[in-house]
Structure formats: structure tokens, C-alpha cells
Amino acid sequence: MDPDDPGLGPFLRARRLQAALWMLAKTLSFPEETPRALAALDDWRRNRFS
């Protein structure tokens, strides 16, 4: 499959959301990572439709 296939967009966005949510879950054990996790979630929110 072509990695530039536009049909992959929804899957890539879902994967980025999964990563951001995992980072947030990890902050329960590593609270110092909270700013980084929130930044990842904000980035996903800004780019979720692109």
C-alpha cells in the first residue's frame, strides 16, 4: 500500500489520538509528563480534520 494514500488519513489521525491518550494515562504515574501529554492532545485537536 502507498504510504501517501489519502485513504490512510483517518487511520493515522486515530493513531495520533491513541498516542496522545496513552501519554495522558501515563501522567497518572509520571505527572511531570503532563505538559507534554496535553501538548500532544492539543496538537491532535488542531489537526484532527487535516
N, CA, C and O atoms as a Tripos MOL2 file, in Angstrom:
@<TRIPOS>MOLECULE
protein
  200   199    50     0     0
PROTEIN
NO_CHARGES

@<TRIPOS>ATOM
      1 N           0.8360   -1.1720    0.0000 N.3       1 MET1
      2 CA          0.0000    0.0000    0.0000 C.3       1 MET1
      3 C           0.8910    1.2480    0.0000 C.2       1 MET1
      4 O           1.9650    1.2690    0.6010 O.2       1 MET1
      5 N           0.4290    2.2450   -0.6660 N.am      2 ASP2
      6 CA          1.1380    3.5130   -0.7740 C.3       2 ASP2
      7 C           1.0120    4.2960    0.5380 C.2       2 ASP2
      8 O          -0.1040    4.5900    0.9650 O.2       2 ASP2
      9 N           2.1340    4.6400    1.1840 N.am      3 PRO3
     10 CA          2.0440    5.3860    2.4470 C.3       3 PRO3
     11 C           1.4630    6.7880    2.2820 C.2       3 PRO3
     12 O           1.0640    7.4100    3.2670 O.2       3 PRO3
     13 N           1.4090    7.2890    1.0620 N.am      4 ASP4
     14 CA          0.8280    8.6100    0.8150 C.3       4 ASP4
     15 C          -0.6370    8.5260    0.3960 C.2       4 ASP4
     16 O          -1.2280    9.5420    0.0300 O.2       4 ASP4
     17 N          -1.2250    7.3500    0.4410 N.am      5 ASP5
     18 CA         -2.6270    7.1550    0.0680 C.3       5 ASP5
     19 C          -3.5190    7.9850    0.9860 C.2       5 ASP5
     20 O          -3.4610    7.8170    2.2040 O.2       5 ASP5
     21 N          -4.3440    8.8770    0.4340 N.am      6 PRO6
     22 CA         -5.2060    9.7090    1.2740 C.3       6 PRO6
     23 C          -6.2050    8.8860    2.0940 C.2       6 PRO6
     24 O          -6.7280    9.3790    3.0930 O.2       6 PRO6
     25 N          -6.4750    7.6600    1.6940 N.am      7 GLY7
     26 CA         -7.3790    6.8080    2.4440 C.3       7 GLY7
     27 C          -6.8300    6.4060    3.8060 C.2       7 GLY7
     28 O          -7.5770    5.9310    4.6610 O.2       7 GLY7
     29 N          -5.5410    6.5910    4.0120 N.am      8 LEU8
     30 CA         -4.9330    6.2620    5.2990 C.3       8 LEU8
     31 C          -5.1320    7.3620    6.3470 C.2       8 LEU8
     32 O          -4.9030    7.1380    7.5350 O.2       8 LEU8
     33 N          -5.5520    8.5340    5.9100 N.am      9 GLY9
     34 CA         -5.6910    9.6860    6.8070 C.3       9 GLY9
     35 C          -6.4630    9.4020    8.0840 C.2       9 GLY9
     36 O          -5.9680    9.7090    9.1690 O.2       9 GLY9
     37 N          -7.6630    8.8240    7.9980 N.am     10 PRO10
     38 CA         -8.4150    8.5620    9.2280 C.3      10 PRO10
     39 C          -7.6760    7.6240   10.1910 C.2      10 PRO10
     40 O          -7.7640    7.7850   11.4080 O.2      10 PRO10
     41 N          -6.9640    6.6650    9.6490 N.am     11 PHE11
     42 CA         -6.2330    5.7270   10.4930 C.3      11 PHE11
     43 C          -5.0400    6.3920   11.1710 C.2      11 PHE11
     44 O          -4.7370    6.1110   12.3300 O.2      11 PHE11
     45 N          -4.3710    7.2710   10.4400 N.am     12 LEU12
     46 CA         -3.2350    7.9850   11.0240 C.3      12 LEU12
     47 C          -3.6980    8.9450   12.1170 C.2      12 LEU12
     48 O          -3.0400    9.0800   13.1480 O.2      12 LEU12
     49 N          -4.8370    9.6150   11.8890 N.am     13 ARG13
     50 CA         -5.3700   10.5150   12.9170 C.3      13 ARG13
     51 C          -5.7900    9.7250   14.1540 C.2      13 ARG13
     52 O          -5.5670   10.1640   15.2830 O.2      13 ARG13
     53 N          -6.3930    8.5650   13.9400 N.am     14 ALA14
     54 CA         -6.7890    7.7270   15.0760 C.3      14 ALA14
     55 C          -5.5610    7.2690   15.8590 C.2      14 ALA14
     56 O          -5.5890    7.2200   17.0890 O.2      14 ALA14
     57 N          -4.5050    6.9420   15.1620 N.am     15 ARG15
     58 CA         -3.2740    6.5020   15.8390 C.3      15 ARG15
     59 C          -2.6560    7.6330   16.6500 C.2      15 ARG15
     60 O          -2.1480    7.4060   17.7490 O.2      15 ARG15
     61 N          -2.6970    8.8580   16.1100 N.am     16 ARG16
     62 CA         -2.1830   10.0030   16.8670 C.3      16 ARG16
     63 C          -3.0150   10.2500   18.1200 C.2      16 ARG16
     64 O          -2.4740   10.6070   19.1670 O.2      16 ARG16
     65 N          -4.3450   10.0590   18.0150 N.am     17 LEU17
     66 CA         -5.1950   10.2070   19.1940 C.3      17 LEU17
     67 C          -4.8470    9.1350   20.2220 C.2      17 LEU17
     68 O          -4.7500    9.4190   21.4160 O.2      17 LEU17
     69 N          -4.6640    7.9200   19.7610 N.am     18 GLN18
     70 CA         -4.3000    6.8290   20.6760 C.3      18 GLN18
     71 C          -3.0020    7.1620   21.4180 C.2      18 GLN18
     72 O          -2.8980    6.9360   22.6240 O.2      18 GLN18
     73 N          -2.0340    7.6880   20.7080 N.am     19 ALA19
     74 CA         -0.7580    8.0420   21.3310 C.3      19 ALA19
     75 C          -0.9510    9.1480   22.3690 C.2      19 ALA19
     76 O          -0.3860    9.0780   23.4610 O.2      19 ALA19
     77 N          -1.7420   10.1630   22.0360 N.am     20 ALA20
     78 CA         -1.9730   11.2630   22.9780 C.3      20 ALA20
     79 C          -2.6900   10.7670   24.2280 C.2      20 ALA20
     80 O          -2.3560   11.1810   25.3380 O.2      20 ALA20
     81 N          -3.6700    9.8870   24.0600 N.am     21 LEU21
     82 CA         -4.3990    9.3660   25.2140 C.3      21 LEU21
     83 C          -3.5100    8.4780   26.0810 C.2      21 LEU21
     84 O          -3.6210    8.4900   27.3070 O.2      21 LEU21
     85 N          -2.6380    7.7180   25.4490 N.am     22 TRP22
     86 CA         -1.6970    6.9010   26.2180 C.3      22 TRP22
     87 C          -0.7660    7.8020   27.0360 C.2      22 TRP22
     88 O          -0.4690    7.5120   28.1940 O.2      22 TRP22
     89 N          -0.3180    8.8820   26.4270 N.am     23 MET23
     90 CA          0.5470    9.8110   27.1510 C.3      23 MET23
     91 C          -0.1930   10.3860   28.3580 C.2      23 MET23
     92 O           0.3920   10.5270   29.4320 O.2      23 MET23
     93 N          -1.4710   10.7170   28.1890 N.am     24 LEU24
     94 CA         -2.2540   11.2360   29.3050 C.3      24 LEU24
     95 C          -2.4070   10.1810   30.4050 C.2      24 LEU24
     96 O          -2.2980   10.5010   31.5890 O.2      24 LEU24
     97 N          -2.6540    8.9500   30.0250 N.am     25 ALA25
     98 CA         -2.7870    7.8780   31.0230 C.3      25 ALA25
     99 C          -1.4850    7.7080   31.8070 C.2      25 ALA25
    100 O          -1.5140    7.4610   33.0120 O.2      25 ALA25
    101 N          -0.3670    7.8360   31.1390 N.am     26 LYS26
    102 CA          0.9240    7.6890   31.8130 C.3      26 LYS26
    103 C           1.1760    8.7820   32.8480 C.2      26 LYS26
    104 O           1.9730    8.5970   33.7670 O.2      26 LYS26
    105 N           0.4980    9.9200   32.6990 N.am     27 THR27
    106 CA          0.7300   11.0120   33.6520 C.3      27 THR27
    107 C           0.2410   10.6610   35.0510 C.2      27 THR27
    108 O           0.6150   11.3210   36.0210 O.2      27 THR27
    109 N          -0.5910    9.6300   35.1640 N.am     28 LEU28
    110 CA         -1.0070    9.1940   36.4970 C.3      28 LEU28
    111 C           0.1910    8.6930   37.2960 C.2      28 LEU28
    112 O           0.2470    8.8560   38.5150 O.2      28 LEU28
    113 N           1.1430    8.0870   36.6050 N.am     29 SER29
    114 CA          2.3640    7.6080   37.2670 C.3      29 SER29
    115 C           3.5210    8.5890   37.1390 C.2      29 SER29
    116 O           4.4210    8.6100   37.9780 O.2      29 SER29
    117 N           3.4940    9.4010   36.0860 N.am     30 PHE30
    118 CA          4.5810   10.3410   35.8130 C.3      30 PHE30
    119 C           3.9930   11.7380   35.5930 C.2      30 PHE30
    120 O           3.9300   12.2070   34.4560 O.2      30 PHE30
    121 N           3.5670   12.3980   36.6530 N.am     31 PRO31
    122 CA          2.8950   13.6950   36.4960 C.3      31 PRO31
    123 C           3.7550   14.7670   35.8280 C.2      31 PRO31
    124 O           3.2280   15.7350   35.2800 O.2      31 PRO31
    125 N           5.0490   14.5990   35.8720 N.am     32 GLU32
    126 CA          5.9280   15.5900   35.2300 C.3      32 GLU32
    127 C           5.7720   15.5830   33.7070 C.2      32 GLU32
    128 O           6.2220   16.5110   33.0340 O.2      32 GLU32
    129 N           5.1440   14.5500   33.1680 N.am     33 GLU33
    130 CA          4.9220   14.4400   31.7220 C.3      33 GLU33
    131 C           3.6110   15.1050   31.2710 C.2      33 GLU33
    132 O           3.2920   15.1050   30.0820 O.2      33 GLU33
    133 N           2.8620   15.6640   32.2130 N.am     34 THR34
    134 CA          1.5620   16.2490   31.8840 C.3      34 THR34
    135 C           1.6300   17.3260   30.8070 C.2      34 THR34
    136 O           0.8200   17.2880   29.8810 O.2      34 THR34
    137 N           2.5520   18.2830   30.8790 N.am     35 PRO35
    138 CA          2.5840   19.3010   29.8230 C.3      35 PRO35
    139 C           2.7980   18.7010   28.4300 C.2      35 PRO35
    140 O           2.1800   19.1370   27.4590 O.2      35 PRO35
    141 N           3.6550   17.7240   28.3440 N.am     36 ARG36
    142 CA          3.9200   17.0780   27.0520 C.3      36 ARG36
    143 C           2.6730   16.3350   26.5490 C.2      36 ARG36
    144 O           2.3530   16.3880   25.3620 O.2      36 ARG36
    145 N           1.9840   15.6560   27.4440 N.am     37 ALA37
    146 CA          0.7740   14.9220   27.0640 C.3      37 ALA37
    147 C          -0.3260   15.8760   26.6200 C.2      37 ALA37
    148 O          -1.0050   15.6260   25.6250 O.2      37 ALA37
    149 N          -0.5010   16.9630   27.3530 N.am     38 LEU38
    150 CA         -1.5200   17.9330   26.9630 C.3      38 LEU38
    151 C          -1.1870   18.5940   25.6320 C.2      38 LEU38
    152 O          -2.0850   18.8880   24.8440 O.2      38 LEU38
    153 N           0.0840   18.8280   25.3780 N.am     39 ALA39
    154 CA          0.5030   19.3950   24.0940 C.3      39 ALA39
    155 C           0.1830   18.4260   22.9520 C.2      39 ALA39
    156 O          -0.2560   18.8500   21.8820 O.2      39 ALA39
    157 N           0.3990   17.1370   23.1750 N.am     40 ALA40
    158 CA          0.0850   16.1370   22.1480 C.3      40 ALA40
    159 C          -1.4140   16.1100   21.8660 C.2      40 ALA40
    160 O          -1.8300   16.0060   20.7120 O.2      40 ALA40
    161 N          -2.2240   16.2020   22.9170 N.am     41 LEU41
    162 CA         -3.6780   16.2080   22.7320 C.3      41 LEU41
    163 C          -4.1240   17.4830   22.0270 C.2      41 LEU41
    164 O          -4.9780   17.4300   21.1420 O.2      41 LEU41
    165 N          -3.5670   18.6120   22.4010 N.am     42 ASP42
    166 CA         -3.9000   19.8730   21.7230 C.3      42 ASP42
    167 C          -3.5120   19.8190   20.2530 C.2      42 ASP42
    168 O          -4.2560   20.2990   19.3970 O.2      42 ASP42
    169 N          -2.3640   19.2430   19.9530 N.am     43 ASP43
    170 CA         -1.9290   19.0980   18.5620 C.3      43 ASP43
    171 C          -2.9210   18.2400   17.7860 C.2      43 ASP43
    172 O          -3.2680   18.5610   16.6490 O.2      43 ASP43
    173 N          -3.3780   17.1510   18.3980 N.am     44 TRP44
    174 CA         -4.3580   16.2940   17.7330 C.3      44 TRP44
    175 C          -5.6550   17.0630   17.4800 C.2      44 TRP44
    176 O          -6.2400   16.9620   16.4020 O.2      44 TRP44
    177 N          -6.0970   17.8250   18.4680 N.am     45 ARG45
    178 CA         -7.3360   18.6020   18.3110 C.3      45 ARG45
    179 C          -7.2330   19.5930   17.1580 C.2      45 ARG45
    180 O          -8.1700   19.7470   16.3750 O.2      45 ARG45
    181 N          -6.1020   20.2550   17.0600 N.am     46 ARG46
    182 CA         -5.9190   21.2530   15.9970 C.3      46 ARG46
    183 C          -5.8510   20.6130   14.6170 C.2      46 ARG46
    184 O          -6.2510   21.2310   13.6300 O.2      46 ARG46
    185 N          -5.3550   19.3960   14.5360 N.am     47 ASN47
    186 CA         -5.1050   18.7670   13.2300 C.3      47 ASN47
    187 C          -5.9820   17.5530   12.9490 C.2      47 ASN47
    188 O          -5.6970   16.7930   12.0230 O.2      47 ASN47
    189 N          -7.0490   17.3550   13.7330 N.am     48 ARG48
    190 CA         -7.8360   16.1300   13.5920 C.3      48 ARG48
    191 C          -8.5720   16.0080   12.2650 C.2      48 ARG48
    192 O          -8.9240   14.8980   11.8650 O.2      48 ARG48
    193 N          -8.8110   17.1000   11.5850 N.am     49 PHE49
    194 CA         -9.5340   17.0290   10.3160 C.3      49 PHE49
    195 C          -8.6270   17.2250    9.1110 C.2      49 PHE49
    196 O          -9.1000   17.2500    7.9750 O.2      49 PHE49
    197 N          -7.3550   17.3610    9.3460 N.am     50 SER50
    198 CA         -6.4430   17.5810    8.2000 C.3      50 SER50
    199 C          -5.6640   16.3410    7.8770 C.2      50 SER50
    200 O          -4.8550   16.3440    6.9500 O.2      50 SER50
@<TRIPOS>BOND
     1     1     2 1
     2     2     3 1
     3     3     4 2
     4     3     5 am
     5     5     6 1
     6     6     7 1
     7     7     8 2
     8     7     9 am
     9     9    10 1
    10    10    11 1
    11    11    12 2
    12    11    13 am
    13    13    14 1
    14    14    15 1
    15    15    16 2
    16    15    17 am
    17    17    18 1
    18    18    19 1
    19    19    20 2
    20    19    21 am
    21    21    22 1
    22    22    23 1
    23    23    24 2
    24    23    25 am
    25    25    26 1
    26    26    27 1
    27    27    28 2
    28    27    29 am
    29    29    30 1
    30    30    31 1
    31    31    32 2
    32    31    33 am
    33    33    34 1
    34    34    35 1
    35    35    36 2
    36    35    37 am
    37    37    38 1
    38    38    39 1
    39    39    40 2
    40    39    41 am
    41    41    42 1
    42    42    43 1
    43    43    44 2
    44    43    45 am
    45    45    46 1
    46    46    47 1
    47    47    48 2
    48    47    49 am
    49    49    50 1
    50    50    51 1
    51    51    52 2
    52    51    53 am
    53    53    54 1
    54    54    55 1
    55    55    56 2
    56    55    57 am
    57    57    58 1
    58    58    59 1
    59    59    60 2
    60    59    61 am
    61    61    62 1
    62    62    63 1
    63    63    64 2
    64    63    65 am
    65    65    66 1
    66    66    67 1
    67    67    68 2
    68    67    69 am
    69    69    70 1
    70    70    71 1
    71    71    72 2
    72    71    73 am
    73    73    74 1
    74    74    75 1
    75    75    76 2
    76    75    77 am
    77    77    78 1
    78    78    79 1
    79    79    80 2
    80    79    81 am
    81    81    82 1
    82    82    83 1
    83    83    84 2
    84    83    85 am
    85    85    86 1
    86    86    87 1
    87    87    88 2
    88    87    89 am
    89    89    90 1
    90    90    91 1
    91    91    92 2
    92    91    93 am
    93    93    94 1
    94    94    95 1
    95    95    96 2
    96    95    97 am
    97    97    98 1
    98    98    99 1
    99    99   100 2
   100    99   101 am
   101   101   102 1
   102   102   103 1
   103   103   104 2
   104   103   105 am
   105   105   106 1
   106   106   107 1
   107   107   108 2
   108   107   109 am
   109   109   110 1
   110   110   111 1
   111   111   112 2
   112   111   113 am
   113   113   114 1
   114   114   115 1
   115   115   116 2
   116   115   117 am
   117   117   118 1
   118   118   119 1
   119   119   120 2
   120   119   121 am
   121   121   122 1
   122   122   123 1
   123   123   124 2
   124   123   125 am
   125   125   126 1
   126   126   127 1
   127   127   128 2
   128   127   129 am
   129   129   130 1
   130   130   131 1
   131   131   132 2
   132   131   133 am
   133   133   134 1
   134   134   135 1
   135   135   136 2
   136   135   137 am
   137   137   138 1
   138   138   139 1
   139   139   140 2
   140   139   141 am
   141   141   142 1
   142   142   143 1
   143   143   144 2
   144   143   145 am
   145   145   146 1
   146   146   147 1
   147   147   148 2
   148   147   149 am
   149   149   150 1
   150   150   151 1
   151   151   152 2
   152   151   153 am
   153   153   154 1
   154   154   155 1
   155   155   156 2
   156   155   157 am
   157   157   158 1
   158   158   159 1
   159   159   160 2
   160   159   161 am
   161   161   162 1
   162   162   163 1
   163   163   164 2
   164   163   165 am
   165   165   166 1
   166   166   167 1
   167   167   168 2
   168   167   169 am
   169   169   170 1
   170   170   171 1
   171   171   172 2
   172   171   173 am
   173   173   174 1
   174   174   175 1
   175   175   176 2
   176   175   177 am
   177   177   178 1
   178   178   179 1
   179   179   180 2
   180   179   181 am
   181   181   182 1
   182   182   183 1
   183   183   184 2
   184   183   185 am
   185   185   186 1
   186   186   187 1
   187   187   188 2
   188   187   189 am
   189   189   190 1
   190   190   191 1
   191   191   192 2
   192   191   193 am
   193   193   194 1
   194   194   195 1
   195   195   196 2
   196   195   197 am
   197   197   198 1
   198   198   199 1
   199   199   200 2
@<TRIPOS>SUBSTRUCTURE
     1 MET1         2 RESIDUE 1 A MET
     2 ASP2         6 RESIDUE 1 A ASP
     3 PRO3        10 RESIDUE 1 A PRO
     4 ASP4        14 RESIDUE 1 A ASP
     5 ASP5        18 RESIDUE 1 A ASP
     6 PRO6        22 RESIDUE 1 A PRO
     7 GLY7        26 RESIDUE 1 A GLY
     8 LEU8        30 RESIDUE 1 A LEU
     9 GLY9        34 RESIDUE 1 A GLY
    10 PRO10       38 RESIDUE 1 A PRO
    11 PHE11       42 RESIDUE 1 A PHE
    12 LEU12       46 RESIDUE 1 A LEU
    13 ARG13       50 RESIDUE 1 A ARG
    14 ALA14       54 RESIDUE 1 A ALA
    15 ARG15       58 RESIDUE 1 A ARG
    16 ARG16       62 RESIDUE 1 A ARG
    17 LEU17       66 RESIDUE 1 A LEU
    18 GLN18       70 RESIDUE 1 A GLN
    19 ALA19       74 RESIDUE 1 A ALA
    20 ALA20       78 RESIDUE 1 A ALA
    21 LEU21       82 RESIDUE 1 A LEU
    22 TRP22       86 RESIDUE 1 A TRP
    23 MET23       90 RESIDUE 1 A MET
    24 LEU24       94 RESIDUE 1 A LEU
    25 ALA25       98 RESIDUE 1 A ALA
    26 LYS26      102 RESIDUE 1 A LYS
    27 THR27      106 RESIDUE 1 A THR
    28 LEU28      110 RESIDUE 1 A LEU
    29 SER29      114 RESIDUE 1 A SER
    30 PHE30      118 RESIDUE 1 A PHE
    31 PRO31      122 RESIDUE 1 A PRO
    32 GLU32      126 RESIDUE 1 A GLU
    33 GLU33      130 RESIDUE 1 A GLU
    34 THR34      134 RESIDUE 1 A THR
    35 PRO35      138 RESIDUE 1 A PRO
    36 ARG36      142 RESIDUE 1 A ARG
    37 ALA37      146 RESIDUE 1 A ALA
    38 LEU38      150 RESIDUE 1 A LEU
    39 ALA39      154 RESIDUE 1 A ALA
    40 ALA40      158 RESIDUE 1 A ALA
    41 LEU41      162 RESIDUE 1 A LEU
    42 ASP42      166 RESIDUE 1 A ASP
    43 ASP43      170 RESIDUE 1 A ASP
    44 TRP44      174 RESIDUE 1 A TRP
    45 ARG45      178 RESIDUE 1 A ARG
    46 ARG46      182 RESIDUE 1 A ARG
    47 ASN47      186 RESIDUE 1 A ASN
    48 ARG48      190 RESIDUE 1 A ARG
    49 PHE49      194 RESIDUE 1 A PHE
    50 SER50      198 RESIDUE 1 A SER
